[in-house]
Amino acid sequence: MEVPDRIRLTGIQVTARHGVYEEEKVTPQLFVIDVTCSLRPRPADDDLATTVDYADLAQRITRVARTGSVDLIETLAERVSETCLADRRVAEVEVTVHKPQAPLPVPVADVAVTITRRNH
C-alpha cells in the first residue's frame, strides 16, 4: 500500500477565548495548532489546483479558531478537523490543539489534545 502525500502545518498560533473558566472567555490566550492532512491521490502535475493550498488552509484554520468560544480544546480540534475535511482532496486529518497557558494548579509546559478524523 502506498503512503499518501501529506501536508503538515505546525505551530499555527492563534489568540482566542476558549476555555471552561469565565476568565478564559474574557481574556484571550495563546493556542497553537498542528495539522497533518493525508491527501487523496492526485495527478503528477505541477499545478496548485491538484493539491491543497496550505496558505489558504492556514487562513481558514486561523479564522475558525478565532470564531466564537468553546469550553473544550477537543471541540476546537473538531472544528479545525471539519475545516480541513471540507476540502475533498483531504482523506484524513490529524489535529493537535495546544493550550500552553492553560490555568492549572501545577506548573505544566503544555496541554494538548490530538484527534484524527476521516473523510468518508
Secondary structure, DSSP 8 states (H G I E B T S, - for coil): -----EEEEEEEEEEE--SSSHHHHHS-EEEEEEEEEEE----S-S-GGGS--HHHHHHHHHHHHHSS--S-HHHHHHHHHHHHHTSTTEEEEEEEEE-TT---SS--S--EEEEEEE--
